[in-house]
Amino acid sequence: MTQDTEAVPLEPPVAGGEAETLVGSLERQRRTFAWKAEGLDAAGLSARVGSSAVTLGGLLKHLALVEDHYLSVRLLGNAPAPPWDAVDRDATPGWEWSSAAGDTPGQLYALWGEAVARSRAHLSEVLADGDAGRLAAFTSRAGHSPNVRRMLVDLIEEYARHVGHADLLRESVDGRVGEDPPEDFRPW
């Protein structure tokens, strides 16, 4: 994934506005996840802890789906893009988790990295004016449309949960531990 590294915040600003604080928090979670998942071979991405079916490869694919689903499909109203458009989620729930075992590390890293890049572009577009109150194209069964603020909070929560999983998985693979990546870690 190629990005202008100066444009991607490493953490939330100390005294920023609402949108930049939310995006900074999301970027911090993304960066920590990238550090936990980076540089592994197929065996490392397939490692499990205990009886859990969760793997780092599955997390890469799941979070790629979450990025695309939240910020392209729900926020902007776009149709699902490949590979999500070809999956019958009702017939194969959890497809992203189970199918990751058949993907190469390069495919998994690229899938997640490209989804993050698309999400950044979508957020840049909808937050150009700094207003996180814009409503999403998505409407719930109850007839409510979440705003960008709520969608960012949900994404931060999703990442935070899975960064915890990634922490345990990575430690089981090669002993890597730590709350935050080193200062010089730049995954993009």
C-alpha positions as CSV (number, residue, x, y, z in Angstrom):
1,M,0.0,0.0,0.0
2,T,1.5,3.3,-1.0
3,Q,0.5,6.4,1.0
4,D,2.0,9.7,1.8
5,T,3.2,8.8,5.3
6,E,2.8,12.4,6.5
7,A,-0.9,12.3,5.7
8,V,-1.6,9.3,8.0
9,P,-1.7,10.2,11.7
10,L,0.1,7.8,14.0
11,E,-2.3,8.5,16.9
12,P,-5.1,10.9,17.8
13,P,-4.1,14.6,18.2
14,V,-3.6,15.8,21.8
15,A,-6.2,18.5,21.4
16,G,-7.8,18.0,18.0
17,G,-11.3,18.4,16.7
18,E,-13.9,15.7,16.7
19,A,-13.2,14.2,13.2
20,E,-9.5,14.3,13.5
21,T,-9.6,12.7,16.9
22,L,-11.8,9.9,15.7
23,V,-9.8,9.3,12.6
24,G,-6.6,9.5,14.6
25,S,-7.9,6.9,17.0
26,L,-8.9,4.6,14.1
27,E,-5.4,5.0,12.5
28,R,-3.7,4.2,15.8
29,Q,-5.7,0.9,15.9
30,R,-4.9,0.2,12.3
31,R,-1.2,0.8,12.8
32,T,-1.1,-1.4,15.9
33,F,-3.0,-4.2,14.1
34,A,-0.5,-3.8,11.1
35,W,2.4,-4.2,13.5
36,K,0.9,-7.3,15.1
37,A,0.2,-8.9,11.7
38,E,3.1,-7.8,9.6
39,G,5.8,-10.0,8.1
40,L,4.5,-13.5,8.8
41,D,4.4,-16.5,6.5
42,A,1.5,-18.8,5.9
43,A,2.2,-20.8,9.1
44,G,2.3,-17.6,11.2
45,L,-0.9,-16.3,9.7
46,S,-2.6,-19.6,10.3
47,A,-1.6,-20.0,13.9
48,R,-4.3,-20.4,16.5
49,V,-4.5,-20.0,20.3
50,G,-6.3,-22.8,22.1
51,S,-9.5,-24.0,20.5
52,S,-10.2,-20.6,18.9
53,A,-10.6,-20.6,15.1
54,V,-9.3,-17.0,14.9
55,T,-6.1,-16.5,13.0
56,L,-4.1,-13.5,12.0
57,G,-4.9,-14.3,8.3
58,G,-8.6,-14.5,9.2
59,L,-8.3,-11.2,11.0
60,L,-6.7,-9.5,7.9
61,K,-9.5,-10.7,5.7
62,H,-12.2,-10.0,8.2
63,L,-11.0,-6.4,8.8
64,A,-10.7,-5.9,5.0
65,L,-14.4,-6.8,4.8
66,V,-15.3,-4.6,7.7
67,E,-13.4,-1.6,6.1
68,D,-15.2,-2.1,2.8
69,H,-18.6,-2.8,4.3
70,Y,-18.6,0.1,6.7
71,L,-17.1,2.9,4.6
72,S,-18.0,1.9,1.1
73,V,-21.3,-0.1,1.3
74,R,-22.9,1.4,4.4
75,L,-21.5,5.0,4.4
76,L,-21.5,5.7,0.7
77,G,-24.1,3.2,-0.5
78,N,-21.8,1.5,-3.0
79,A,-22.4,-2.1,-4.0
80,P,-20.0,-4.7,-2.5
81,A,-16.8,-4.9,-4.5
82,P,-14.7,-8.0,-5.2
83,P,-14.2,-10.4,-3.5
84,W,-17.2,-9.6,-1.3
85,D,-19.7,-9.3,-4.2
86,A,-19.3,-13.0,-5.0
87,V,-20.0,-14.3,-1.5
88,D,-23.4,-15.5,-0.4
89,R,-23.0,-14.5,3.3
90,D,-26.3,-16.2,4.3
91,A,-25.1,-19.5,2.8
92,T,-21.5,-19.1,4.1
93,P,-21.5,-17.1,7.3
94,G,-18.0,-16.3,8.4
95,W,-16.6,-16.9,4.9
96,E,-13.8,-14.4,5.3
97,W,-12.5,-16.3,8.4
98,S,-12.6,-19.8,6.8
99,S,-11.4,-18.8,3.3
100,A,-8.3,-17.0,4.6
101,A,-6.6,-20.3,4.9
102,G,-6.6,-20.7,1.1
103,D,-5.0,-17.2,0.5
104,T,-1.3,-16.5,0.4
105,P,0.2,-14.0,2.8
106,G,0.7,-11.6,0.0
107,Q,-3.0,-11.8,-1.0
108,L,-4.1,-11.3,2.6
109,Y,-1.8,-8.3,3.2
110,A,-2.8,-6.7,-0.1
111,L,-6.5,-7.3,0.5
112,W,-6.4,-5.5,3.9
113,G,-4.0,-2.8,2.7
114,E,-6.1,-2.0,-0.3
115,A,-9.3,-1.9,1.8
116,V,-7.7,0.5,4.2
117,A,-6.5,2.7,1.4
118,R,-10.1,2.9,0.0
119,S,-11.5,3.6,3.4
120,R,-9.0,6.5,3.9
121,A,-10.1,7.9,0.5
122,H,-13.8,7.6,1.5
123,L,-13.2,9.3,4.9
124,S,-11.2,12.0,3.3
125,E,-14.1,12.7,1.0
126,V,-16.9,12.7,3.6
127,L,-14.9,14.5,6.2
128,A,-13.5,17.2,3.9
129,D,-15.5,19.8,5.9
130,G,-14.6,18.2,9.3
131,D,-18.3,17.4,10.0
132,A,-18.7,13.9,11.5
133,G,-22.5,14.4,11.6
134,R,-23.1,13.5,8.0
135,L,-25.6,10.6,7.7
136,A,-24.7,7.4,6.0
137,A,-26.5,6.0,3.0
138,F,-27.3,2.9,5.1
139,T,-30.7,2.7,6.9
140,S,-31.2,0.1,9.7
141,R,-34.3,-2.0,9.9
142,A,-35.6,0.4,12.5
143,G,-35.3,3.2,9.9
144,H,-32.2,5.0,11.3
145,S,-29.1,6.1,9.5
146,P,-26.0,6.3,11.5
147,N,-23.7,9.3,11.1
148,V,-20.0,9.2,10.3
149,R,-19.2,9.8,14.0
150,R,-21.1,6.6,15.0
151,M,-19.5,4.6,12.1
152,L,-16.0,5.7,13.2
153,V,-16.7,4.7,16.8
154,D,-17.9,1.3,15.6
155,L,-14.8,0.8,13.5
156,I,-12.5,1.8,16.4
157,E,-14.4,-0.7,18.6
158,E,-14.1,-3.4,16.0
159,Y,-10.3,-2.8,15.6
160,A,-9.7,-2.6,19.3
161,R,-11.4,-6.0,19.9
162,H,-9.3,-7.6,17.1
163,V,-6.1,-5.9,18.1
164,G,-6.4,-7.8,21.4
165,H,-6.9,-11.0,19.5
166,A,-3.9,-10.2,17.3
167,D,-1.8,-9.5,20.3
168,L,-2.3,-13.0,21.7
169,L,-1.9,-14.6,18.3
170,R,1.4,-12.8,17.5
171,E,2.8,-13.6,20.9
172,S,2.1,-17.3,20.3
173,V,3.9,-17.2,16.9
174,D,7.1,-15.4,17.8
175,G,6.8,-13.8,21.2
176,R,6.2,-10.2,19.8
177,V,4.4,-8.3,22.6
178,G,3.7,-4.6,23.3
179,E,0.9,-2.1,23.4
180,D,2.1,0.1,20.6
181,P,4.4,-0.3,17.7
182,P,7.9,1.2,17.8
183,E,7.9,5.0,16.9
184,D,9.6,4.3,13.6
185,F,7.1,1.6,12.5
186,R,5.4,2.7,9.3
187,P,3.3,0.0,7.6
188,W,2.2,2.4,4.8
